[in-house]
Structures are given as structure tokens and as C-alpha cells.
Amino acid sequence: MKKTIGIIGGISPASTIKYYEKIVDLYYEKNKDYYYPEIKIHSLDFQYFTDLENNQQTEDYIDYISNSIYSLEKSGVDVIIMAANSPHSVFNQVAFHANVPMISIVEETVKNALKYNLKNVLLTGINYTMKSTFYTDIFEKNGIKLLVPSDQEQDEINTIIFDELVINKITDQSRQRILEIINKYPIDGVILGCTELPLLIHQETCPVRVLDTMTLHVEAVLNFLESH
């Protein structure tokens, strides 16, 4: 029987659209046919979700994500992904109660960093992600040093994401600024730890290995479908 992907989306809508496109594009690239996986999206209230993060309402945050998981499970999906980095701060808590497999964007990213033997990696994303430890913990556990931008640079990146990328506003000025930040640090890789950042930063124009978390996540879910 055909397998169905469940996506917790809307966080932001821009990245959810890119997830959908990436699933379809990578599937076709791999298989050269149109037997695309079936996809069900449960789109969350982006502002409410962000408010929960900013106000550190962790219990409500977990409940909101868990309710989305339950809705997708009831709809009959076979695997669930959260189309954003930040909710992976509570991945273990929500996945523990899930009745279908969930694929972690953080786990897939560290696997890729190990594949390329990276030693010093810069984490970019929204403030919530850069100030949290859920990336640091797993990377350092695997022997990879994780750096974060300065507080001012974090605020700059956060502003670019929320004021531009989530509404699909792409500017060369913002692309150049993020590249300047990346170039400032002694690193051999950079995590695009917000699924909107690939709208700006690409391997072709970046001086270090780019860990495009969205693409790695999508590749993992397609591999899951192939093996189950």
C-alpha cells in the first residue's frame, strides 16, 4: 500500500511550500516518474506558534505540536516531519508519544556533518534556535564544535527571516549580510538551521559546506518511504 507523509507545517507557510516542492522535485529526480508520495499537511498558526516560543510556554508548545501529530495520525499518515527547525527543541518529548515514526531534522543534519568530516560548524536560524541547545548537544556529542553568531548578528539573522523570508521577500543585501557573518568565523560548515534560509544561501555561493536542513530532512523522509 502507498505510504503517506504527514507534514506539520505553517511554521512558516513559506518553508512549508518549499518542503512540498522539494519532496516532489527530489522524488522525480530520483525516480523519473510521477508516482509521488501522498502528502497531508496540518498547517499551524504561525504567530501563535512563535508567541509560544518567544514566551517560553514550553508546556503549551508541546501540547500544540502534539495535537498536530494526533490530527495527522488520525488522517492515516505513515511518517511525520515537522517543517521547521525550532520545534525540534522538543522533538524527544513529542516523538515519544507519537504512534507513527517521526524523522528528526537535527539527527539528519549531524549525520551529514559527520559524512563530510566537519569539525567546526556555525549554526544560523531564528533567535529561538540559535539560543537553544538542541543542536549544540547532539553536535558536541558527536565531536563537532558548534559556534553561534554574536547576539547582534543573531538579531540581524532573525530579522531577515521574520521580516523578509517568511513572506518570500528575497534581497541580495540580506544574502550578502549573512555570507559576511558566515565568512567571519573559523568554520568548515554552516547549518541553515531555519528552513527559510535556503531561499538565500546556496552551496554554489558559500565558501564552506552548507548543511541545508530542509533538503536533508526531505531526503530522509523519501529514503524512509523507500525502505518501508
SULBELSUL-V851448 format. One record per residue. N is the residue number from 1. RES is the residue in one small letter. PHI is phi in whole degrees, -180 to 180 (* if undefined). Layout:
n:N res:RES phi:PHI
n:N res:RES phi:PHI
//
This chain:
n:1 res:m phi:*
n:2 res:k phi:-65
n:3 res:k phi:-90
n:4 res:t phi:-122
n:5 res:i phi:-90
n:6 res:g phi:-105
n:7 res:i phi:-117
n:8 res:i phi:-85
n:9 res:g phi:-122
n:10 res:g phi:82
n:11 res:i phi:-127
n:12 res:s phi:-102
n:13 res:p phi:-58
n:14 res:a phi:-60
n:15 res:s phi:-73
n:16 res:t phi:-63
n:17 res:i phi:-61
n:18 res:k phi:-66
n:19 res:y phi:-59
n:20 res:y phi:-59
n:21 res:e phi:-61
n:22 res:k phi:-66
n:23 res:i phi:-59
n:24 res:v phi:-65
n:25 res:d phi:-65
n:26 res:l phi:-69
n:27 res:y phi:-61
n:28 res:y phi:-65
n:29 res:e phi:-58
n:30 res:k phi:-82
n:31 res:n phi:-113
n:32 res:k phi:54
n:33 res:d phi:-144
n:34 res:y phi:-111
n:35 res:y phi:-83
n:36 res:y phi:-61
n:37 res:p phi:-64
n:38 res:e phi:-75
n:39 res:i phi:-132
n:40 res:k phi:-123
n:41 res:i phi:-114
n:42 res:h phi:-109
n:43 res:s phi:-93
n:44 res:l phi:-86
n:45 res:d phi:-77
n:46 res:f phi:-61
n:47 res:q phi:-67
n:48 res:y phi:-61
n:49 res:f phi:-59
n:50 res:t phi:-67
n:51 res:d phi:-61
n:52 res:l phi:-62
n:53 res:e phi:-64
n:54 res:n phi:-65
n:55 res:n phi:-92
n:56 res:q phi:54
n:57 res:q phi:-88
n:58 res:t phi:-61
n:59 res:e phi:-63
n:60 res:d phi:-65
n:61 res:y phi:-61
n:62 res:i phi:-63
n:63 res:d phi:-62
n:64 res:y phi:-65
n:65 res:i phi:-67
n:66 res:s phi:-64
n:67 res:n phi:-64
n:68 res:s phi:-67
n:69 res:i phi:-60
n:70 res:y phi:-62
n:71 res:s phi:-63
n:72 res:l phi:-69
n:73 res:e phi:-60
n:74 res:k phi:-63
n:75 res:s phi:-81
n:76 res:g phi:95
n:77 res:v phi:-77
n:78 res:d phi:-106
n:79 res:v phi:-155
n:80 res:i phi:-127
n:81 res:i phi:-126
n:82 res:m phi:-100
n:83 res:a phi:-82
n:84 res:a phi:-170
n:85 res:n phi:-82
n:86 res:s phi:-58
n:87 res:p phi:-66
n:88 res:h phi:-72
n:89 res:s phi:-63
n:90 res:v phi:-122
n:91 res:f phi:-56
n:92 res:n phi:-61
n:93 res:q phi:-66
n:94 res:v phi:-81
n:95 res:a phi:-70
n:96 res:f phi:-59
n:97 res:h phi:-95
n:98 res:a phi:-74
n:99 res:n phi:-99
n:100 res:v phi:-128
n:101 res:p phi:-61
n:102 res:m phi:-124
n:103 res:i phi:-109
n:104 res:s phi:-88
n:105 res:i phi:-66
n:106 res:v phi:-71
n:107 res:e phi:-60
n:108 res:e phi:-68
n:109 res:t phi:-70
n:110 res:v phi:-68
n:111 res:k phi:-59
n:112 res:n phi:-70
n:113 res:a phi:-63
n:114 res:l phi:-68
n:115 res:k phi:-58
n:116 res:y phi:-96
n:117 res:n phi:56
n:118 res:l phi:-76
n:119 res:k phi:-116
n:120 res:n phi:-133
n:121 res:v phi:-126
n:122 res:l phi:-97
n:123 res:l phi:-98
n:124 res:t phi:-117
n:125 res:g phi:163
n:126 res:i phi:-77
n:127 res:n phi:-54
n:128 res:y phi:-55
n:129 res:t phi:-71
n:130 res:m phi:-68
n:131 res:k phi:-91
n:132 res:s phi:-85
n:133 res:t phi:-111
n:134 res:f phi:-68
n:135 res:y phi:-80
n:136 res:t phi:-56
n:137 res:d phi:-57
n:138 res:i phi:-76
n:139 res:f phi:-70
n:140 res:e phi:-70
n:141 res:k phi:-61
n:142 res:n phi:-98
n:143 res:g phi:79
n:144 res:i phi:-111
n:145 res:k phi:-77
n:146 res:l phi:-110
n:147 res:l phi:-107
n:148 res:v phi:-127
n:149 res:p phi:-63
n:150 res:s phi:-63
n:151 res:d phi:-57
n:152 res:q phi:-65
n:153 res:e phi:-68
n:154 res:q phi:-59
n:155 res:d phi:-63
n:156 res:e phi:-63
n:157 res:i phi:-64
n:158 res:n phi:-59
n:159 res:t phi:-65
n:160 res:i phi:-60
n:161 res:i phi:-66
n:162 res:f phi:-79
n:163 res:d phi:-93
n:164 res:e phi:-127
n:165 res:l phi:-65
n:166 res:v phi:-69
n:167 res:i phi:-113
n:168 res:n phi:61
n:169 res:k phi:-95
n:170 res:i phi:-117
n:171 res:t phi:-129
n:172 res:d phi:-65
n:173 res:q phi:-61
n:174 res:s phi:-69
n:175 res:r phi:-60
n:176 res:q phi:-64
n:177 res:r phi:-65
n:178 res:i phi:-67
n:179 res:l phi:-63
n:180 res:e phi:-61
n:181 res:i phi:-64
n:182 res:i phi:-60
n:183 res:n phi:-68
n:184 res:k phi:-74
n:185 res:y phi:-106
n:186 res:p phi:-80
n:187 res:i phi:-131
n:188 res:d phi:-117
n:189 res:g phi:-161
n:190 res:v phi:-134
n:191 res:i phi:-90
n:192 res:l phi:-83
n:193 res:g phi:-85
n:194 res:c phi:-142
n:195 res:t phi:-73
n:196 res:e phi:-89
n:197 res:l phi:-62
n:198 res:p phi:-63
n:199 res:l phi:-65
n:200 res:l phi:-109
n:201 res:i phi:-107
n:202 res:h phi:-130
n:203 res:q phi:-58
n:204 res:e phi:-62
n:205 res:t phi:-113
n:206 res:c phi:-108
n:207 res:p phi:-76
n:208 res:v phi:-125
n:209 res:r phi:-61
n:210 res:v phi:-95
n:211 res:l phi:-99
n:212 res:d phi:-81
n:213 res:t phi:-61
n:214 res:m phi:-65
n:215 res:t phi:-63
n:216 res:l phi:-62
n:217 res:h phi:-65
n:218 res:v phi:-66
n:219 res:e phi:-58
n:220 res:a phi:-66
n:221 res:v phi:-71
n:222 res:l phi:-69
n:223 res:n phi:-64
n:224 res:f phi:-61
n:225 res:l phi:-62
n:226 res:e phi:-66
n:227 res:s phi:-96
n:228 res:h phi:-125
//
